[in-house]
């Protein structure tokens, strides 16, 4: 077989990434996944305008090891050929390239470079994950690491709430007593933590539904309840909405075909009625946000709306090309038209992409996101293996939950778990697509 011949040619370190090879690199990748959840709580070294912490250091090591291998063996085309998500990977490369070109018209090159470094690190993880996690057992271990680390972060969040103790990495550290009860875990604030939990909730629910082991089902159901409780404590309305919408879609997917049609008709009707009823109020709210003066403290909803209006204005001013990688905060700080309470982050992931990188990249991201969800759903319908269906369910609902809750954090670009989750989803699509015509053995959690 081709894989075996490659192993013979590449002994030791040079064969670390191939089937049947020694495991050092894949161990590094699992370590990289684990360090993602530690954020900056373990190590934080400032190098100029950039910070190095454990996740970034391990990622740098992983990238160096990978390039050492492909340069020595010249087998990068083989890794590429085995990836079944080439369109997604090409879009990510185009996004990175476009971001680099956008520095030509960026007003703050430093902010642009910082943003590109974050984007490059996220995309690097996705590529390494796709090239590394190519077996079903790799995916299950990835899944298990995510859940174990989530439990650890949830424990820290409960300590935040009940003991009023915050880690130094939290913006609430050393803050007033009434704020110390917000759970932030290892994240900067409670909104970031809530977005992470919105994804993790569906990981637990998926095992609750698909596992055959009563103890595991019970434990994961309990953890899912704690997850929702912590999201409630964060006061993140977007994350709660993400949970609700994710649960609705989850129930819809599990319904028989006949009831799906009925549910789709009823849901569409209710949505249309809601649009008609609340359309005038929304227009009034949208226009009314301009009545506040620049020195007046705005309600949170109005400030967020003005952030979006400013971002849309900047995007139109740039003829849809975006203001340049990482430059939206610079524009919001120096050239805002609508008052934002001096907030300089968009607080909306899709708007952040549009403002920085333009309409083309935004449409590309949405297309990629929709493709991944649709592909997961098609794979789900062809699977009878409960374990594999569980992986697909977790990813589908995680995509729904994140899509809504991503409007809660000030910025997604520096939330590493977003890229790890996206990499996990892309790996699953790649592996399952490659194995769609192969027989599936029954496993159990």
N, C-alpha and C positions, 0 to 999 in steps of 0.2 A: 504493500500500500504506500501511497505517496507520503502520508504522515510518518510512517515508520522509517522510510528512507531519509526523511529530513532529520529525524532524531539521531540517526547514525552519523549524519554529517555534522551535527551540532552538539557535542558533548558538553556536560557541565552547565555553566552559566548560559552559554549560547543557545541552549535548548529549553530554556526555562519556560517558554510560552507555548510549546507545542504539546499535542496530545501524547500522553505516555511519557512525558519528560519529568525531570525533577521539579519539585514544586516551589522553589524560592520566590519567583515572581508573583504567582497567584497568592502566596501568603502576604506579600507586600500589598497586593490589591485588596485583600480582605482587611488588612491593617488600615489601609487608606479609607475604606468604607467606615470602619469603626471610629477613626479619628475625626471624621466629619461631624459626628454628634458631640464632640467635645468642644467645638467652636474654639474660642480663645481662652478657655478656662484653665488649660494646663501650661501652655507656653506662649509667650507673646514677645517677639523681638522686633523693635522698630529699626528699619533700614531706610533712612531718608523719608520719603512720603509713603513708603510701603511697609506693611507689617508681615513678619514671618511667624507663623505658629505651627503646631504639630501637623495639622492637615496639609498645609502648604509644603512643609518640609518633606513629608512622605510622598506627596504628589510629585515634587521635583525629583526625588530619588526614583520613583516609578517611571517617570518620563525618560530619565537618563538611562535606566536599565533597558527600557524598550528600544530606544534609539541605538544603544550599544549592540543589541541583538540584530536589529534589521540592517544596520550598516555592515555588520560582520557577515551575515548570512544572505543579505540582499533578497529577502523573502517577503518584503512588505506587500508586493502584489498578491501573494498567497493569502495573507491575512485579509486583504481587501476583497478578494474573490469569495472568501467564506462568509463575509458579512452580507446578510440578507436585508439590509436597511440602507443601501447605498444612497438612495434619494435623500434620506434624512441626513446622513453624514455629509453629503455634498452641500445641502442647504446650510449646515452649521459652518462648513468651511467658507461658503460664500458670505455668511453673516460676518465672520471674523475678517475676511478680506475687505468687505464693504466698510466695516468699522475702522480699519486701518486707513483706508482712503479718505474717510470722513474727517480725519485729522487735518486735511488740507483746508477745510473751511471752519474748523472748530475755533472758537474764541479763546478757550482754555485748553491748550495742548496737554498740560499736566493732568487735568481732570480726565481728558481723553485717554491718555496713556494708562492712568489708574483703572479706568473702566475697561480698557482692552485687556489689561492683565487679568482682571477678574473674569472677563468673558473667555479669554484664552484658557484659563485654568479650568473653567467649567467644561468647555468643549474638549479639552485634553482628557478629562476624566471620562467623558462619554466615549471617546475613541478607544481609550485603554480598556474600558469595561467591555465594549463590543468585541474587541480583539481577544479578551481574556476569558470572560464568562461565557463559554460556548457549550456547556453541558447543562443538563437539567439539574444535576446535583449542585452545580455552581450557583444556579438561581435560587434553589431552596436554602442554601447556606447564606447567600446574600440576604434573602428574605428574613431568615432567622436572626442575623446580625442586626438588621433594622429594628426588629421587635424587641430584642434583648436590650439594645441601647435605648430604645424608647422607654422601656420600663425604668431604667436608671434615671433618665431625664424627668420622668413623671414623679419619681420619688423626690428628686430635688425640687420640683415644682410644688409638691405638697409641703415640703419643709419651708419653702418660701412663704406659703400661705399661712400655715399654722404657727410657725416659729418666728415669722417676720425677719427671716435671715435671707439676704440677697448676696449673690456672688459679686466680686469686684467687676466682672465683665458686664453686669447689668447697669442700665442707666438709673435704676432705682436704688443702687447701692449708696448708702449714706443719705438717702432721701428722707422726706417727712414720714412719720409713723403711719399715717393713714394710707400711704402708697406701698408700704412694704409687704402688704398681704397679697399683692398681685403676683401670681406665679410667672416667673421669667426663665427659670432653670438656668441653662448656660447661655441663653440668648441675650441680646441687647435690651429687648423689652417684651412685654406680654403679647403684643401682636405677632411678633416673629414666632414665639412659642406656640401660639394658637394656630397659626398656619401649618406649622410642623405637625401638630396634633391632629389637625383635620385630615391629613394624609394618613397618619398612623392609625386613626380610628378604624378605617376600612381594612387595614391589615389585620386587626384583631377580629373584626366582624367576619371577615372571610374565613378565618380558621374556625370561628364559632359555628359557621354554617356548614363547613365542609369536612371538618375533622370527625373521625370515628371514635376518638377517645373522649370519654365523658369528662375526665379531669381537665383535659386541655380545652375542651369546649367551654366548660364552666369558668376556668381561669381566664380565658380570652374574653368571655362575655363580661366578667367582672372588670377586667382592664379596660374594655371598651366603655363601660359606664364611668369609670374613673376618668377616662380620656375626655368624655363629654363634660363631666363635672369641672375639670380643669379649664376647658375651653370657656365654660360659663363664667368661671372666676376671672378670666382675663378681660371680660367685657368686650370681646371682639365680636361685634355684630356680623361682620362679613364672614368670619369663620363659622359662627352658628348657622348663618344662611347656607354656607357651603356644606355643612353637615346635613341640614334639612334637604337641600337639593340632591345631595349624594344619596341619601336614604330613599328619596322618591324615585330616582333613577334606578337604584338597586332593586326596589320592589317591582318596578316596571319590567326590568330585565328578567326577573324570576317568574313573572306572570305567564300563564299559558297564552298561546297566540290569540285565542278568541278574546280573552280579557284585555290583552294588550291593545287591541283595536278599540275596544270600548274606552279604556283608560286614555288612549291618545285623543279620541274625540272629545271626551269630557275635559281633559286637561287643556286642549287647544281652545275649547269654548270658554273656559274659565279665564284663560290668559287673555283672550280677545276682549272679554267683558271688562277685565281689570284694566287693560290699556285704554278702553273707551272711558271708563269711569274716572281714572286717575290722570288722564292725559292733560286736562286743563290745569290740574293742580301742579303737575310736573312743570308745565310751561311757565306757570306763575312763579314757582320756586326758582326755576332756571333764570328767569329775567329779574326776579327780585333780589338775587344775590349781588347785583351791581349797585344796589341802593346804599350799601354800606360804605363809609368813608375809609380811606387807607389807614387812618390812625385808630379806627374802631376795632375792638376785639370781636371777631366774628364767631358765630356758632360753628362747631366742628364740621357739620354737614356743609355749611356754606363755604367754609375755607377749603374743604376738599373739592367742592364743585368748582371753585375758582382756580384751584390747581389744574384741574382738567381743562378749563376754558383757556387758561394761559398756555398750557401745553399744546392745545389745538391751534391756538393763534401762532405759536412759534413754528409749529409744523407747517402751517399754511404759508407763513413768511419765508420758509425755506423751500417752498414749492414742492413739499412732500418728501424732500430728501433727508429731513432731520437736521438738527442743529449741530450734530457731531457727537461721537461717542462720549458719553459721560458729561455732556455739557448742559443738560436740562437744569441741574441745580444752579449752575452759573447764571443762566438766563432768568430763572425764578428769583434769584437773589438780586440781580442787577437790572432786569428789564421787564419785570412783571407789570401787566396792565391792570389786573384785578388783585385786590388785597388778599393775602393768604396767611395773615398772622405771622409773617416772617418765616413761614415754613418753606423750605427749599427742596423738598423731595416730593415727587408726584403722588405717592401713595396709591399707585395703580400700575401693575406690571405691564399691561398692554399699552397703556399711555406712555409709560417709561420707554418702552421699545420704540413706539411711534415717534416720540419727541426726539430721542437720541439718534435713531437709525432710519427713520422715515417710514413711509407707507409700504414700500416694497418689502422691507424686512418684517414689518408687522403682519402683512398678508402671508408671507412665507411662514412665520411662526404659527399663525392660526391654522394654516393649511397642514403643517407638520403635526400640530396638536390634534386636529380633527382626523388626520390619517391614522395616527397611532391609536386613537380611541376606536375608530371603525375597524381597523385591523385586529385589535384585541377582541372586539365583539364578534367578528367573523370567525376568528380562531376559537373563541369560547363556544360558539354554536356547534363546532365540529368535534369538541372534546367530550369524552365520557369519564375520563379519569378525574376523580374528585380533587386530588391534590393540584393537578394542573389547572382545573377550573378555578380553584381557590386563588392561585397566582394571578390568573387573568381577571378575576373579580376584583381583587385588591387593587390592581393597577388601573382598571377602568374607573372604579369609584374614587381612587386617589386623584386621578386626572380631573374628574368632575369637582371634587372638593377643593383642590388647589386652584382651579380656574376661577372659583368664586372668592375663596379666602385670600387670594393674592392681591386683592385691593386693600387689604388691611395693613400690611407692613409698609413702612416708609419707602423701602426699596427692596427688590428681590435679587438684584444683581450680586449682592454680597452675602446671600443666604446659600451656603454651600449645599445644604440638604436638597435644595431644589434641583441642582444639577445631578446629585446622586440619585434622586428619585427618577429624574428624566432618563438618566443612563440605565437604570434598572428596567424601566419600561421599554426602552429601545432594545436592550439585550433580550428581553422576553420576546419581543416581536421577531427579532433576528433568529433566536434559537427555535421558537415554535414554528416559524415559517420554514426553516430548514428541515424540521422533523414532521411536517404536516402529513406526509405520505408514509411515515413509518409507524409500525404498531406500537402501542403504548402499554407499558406494564403498570399494573395497579400498585400504588404505594399507599402509605397512610402516614399522617402527621404523627 
